[in-house]
Each structure stands twice: as C-alpha cells, then as structure tokens.
C-alpha cells in the first residue's frame, strides 16, 4: 500500500513515498521512489557488527556492484538484547533473547532490493541468521523506526554465558579478533554448530 503519493504536472510520479509491505509474517515499512512507471524500493537495515563503518565487512555496503546503501543515522535497539562474540571465528551475534543484555549501538542504512539480497547472502539468512523487523531509536533525532536486523535463533545455551556487549568493534580490548571469510579455509557451514543447535 502506498501512502501520501502525489503526481507531477505531467501525471507522472517522481518522489519518495511510504510503502507498507507484508513480507511473510513481518509488516515492513520502507520507502519507494516513484519515477514514471518504475518503483525503486528502499529498506532500512540496522547493522551492529562487522558491517559498520571501519569494520571488516563494511565494504559490502560501499561496493556499488552489491547495490545501493546510504547511512541514515547511528541508533540503538529499543529493546535490550545479548550482543556476544562467538564461534571459532569470533563473529558478533545478537541473540534472539529480548529484554536481556544491552540496548545495542549500531548504524541504520537505507538499502535497495539488490543490497538487501546481498546482505542476506552474507548473513546466510534464513538458515543461519534470521532477518527480523525491530524498533530502533535514531541518535540524530530520537525518532523510533522499524528496521531489519539480523538475529541468531536456536543458539546454544553456552552463548548466554559470554560477556554481553553494548557496542561491537573487531579491534576492541576483548582480544577476539574477527576472522574474515578469506582467512577461514574451506570449512563450509561446519562452524555454525559452534553457536547454533543444528537439526
């Protein structure tokens, strides 16, 4: 459903509007740029780990071959969650355990369909991480908005025994340096079982 959309003098649309879309069981609020008969969808994604600026995977967001991404604001999760570093590769995870842990700090990006698909591939959604809509408080305006965030479900109980972080840096004093994919060798999905209960 499109709302608040108007047409130009020539009868064509060329503006940003609010789009309400039902994706699976999630009600998603995104923006759409209308230009003539084409619609360019934009999604809001909250990143908290290696996709942030100055982190090892930020290049996924800046590589134009992956699609379009634009930084909107810094933000924090409205709910508290456990943000931990786990697996043999020291990967950051937000565990799907609301009201436990911290209000997590991160960054909100506006991305197009192609970039969202690339992020899903990076995060192995929905088999590994799962992408869900959650409330994010924007730092610049104190506005609360709906954003996609990648969470880990079906996590092993030992993950709840790890230190809970408020903000993540791969270069932090935790001493758990993130292992980029290129350095991991041919392990496939074997490491998933380090943190997740597998069927």
N, C-alpha and C positions, 0 to 999 in steps of 0.2 A: 504494500500500500504506500503510495506517495502522498506526502502532505505539503501544504504551503507552496505549491508549484504554480508558477505563472508563465505566460508565454510572451515572447517579444512581439514587436510590432508586426513582424512578418509571419507571425504564427508559429515560429519555432521556439524551442526551449534551449536555453544556454545558461544554466545556473546550477548551484548546488542546493539540493533539497534533502529532506529527511526521508529515509526509506525504512519501513518496518518489514522485516522478512522473518519468516518462520523456517528455521533450519533444524530439521529433526525435531527435537523437543525444546530447542532453545529459541526464544524470541530475541532477535538480534536487531539493534538499531544501528544503521550505517548511513553514510551519505552517498548520494548519487549525483554525478554531474550529467546533466542532460544537454546534448548538443544535437539538434535535429532529431533524428530517429534513434540515435545511439545513446546508451546509458552506460556510464563508467562507474562501477560500484567501488566504494571505499569502505574498508573495515578498520575498526580500532582495535589495536593489539597492545597488551601490556607485557613488557619484557622485563625480567628481573635478574637474568644471569649473564651468560656469555654473549648474548645479542646486544647488550647495552654498549654505549659508546666506550671506546678504549678497552674493549674486551675482545677475546679471540675470534668470536663469530659475528662481530658487528658488520663485517664485510658482506654478509648475506643481505643485509638491509641496504647497503650502499651500491651493490652491484646492479646496474640497470638491466642486465640480462635476466635477473630474477624478477623484475617488475619494479613497481614504484613504491617508495616508502618516504614518509615525511614525519619528522619529530614534531609532536604536538606539545608535550609538556612532561616534566617529571611528575610522578604520582606515587601514591601508596594504596595498598589494598584497604578497603573499608573494614573488612573482616581480618582477623588475625589468622595466620597460617604458619606451619613449620617450614621454614626455608633451611635446608640442610645441604651438606656436601657429601656425596656418597658414590659408591662403586669404585672399582679399581682405577677408574679414570678421573676421579674427583670431579664429578658432574654435579652442578647445582640442581636441586629439585624443590619444588613446592608441593608438599604432601596434601592430599585432599582430606584435610582434617581441620575444618574451620573452628574458630574460637580457641585455638591452641597456637602458641608461638608468638609472632610479632606482626604488626602492620608493616608489610613488606614494601620496601622502596624500590622503585624501578622507573621505567620510561614508557610513555604512551606514543605509539606510532599509528599514523593513518596509512594503510596499505591497500593496494588494489588486489583483484582476484588472483592474479598470477603470483604476486608476492606471498599472499596467504597460502597458496598451494605449495610454494617452495618452503615456507616455514613449517607447514605440515610434514613435508618430506624430511626436513632437518630433525624435527622432533618425533618422527615416526608415529604421528597421530593417525589413527586412534589406538594402535596396538601397544604403544609404549607410554608416552604422554597422552593425555586427552585434553582437547581444547574445549574450554567452557566459558560461558559469559559470567563475569563477576563485576561487582561495583568497585570503581577506582576513584580515589579522591585526587583531583588535579592540584598540584602545588601552586601553579601560577594564578589560579582563580578560585580555589576552594570548591569548585564545582564537582559533583559526583556523577560519573558517567558509567555506562556499561561498556566493558571491554572484553575481548577474548584474552584468556590466559591459559598457559599450558600447565596442567596439574598431573601429578603422579597418583594414580589409584592402585589398589591392590598391592600396596607397598608392604615389605616385610616389617614386622614389629620392631626389629632392631633399628630401623630408621628413626623411630621416635626417641631413641636413646642418644642420638647425635646432637651436638650443640645446635640450637636454633639461632639463626642469623636474622638481623633486620635488613641488612643490605649485603649484597654479594660483590666481591672482587676476586678475580682469579689470582691477583697478586697480593692478597691480604696476608695478615700475620697468622692466619690459620695454618700456613705451611703446606696446604693441599693444592698444589699447582695443577691446573686443568690440563688434561692430555688432549690435544687437538686430534681430530679424526685421522689425519695423515700419519700420526705417530703411533697408532694403536695396532697396526698389523692387521692380519686377516682373521679377526675374531667374530665377525658377523654379529649376531644378536646374543652371543653367549653371555656377555656381561649384564644383560638385562636381569638375569637371575640373581645378580649381586644385591639388587634392591627391590625386586618385584616378585610376587608369588606368581609363578607361571603355571598355566594349565597343563 
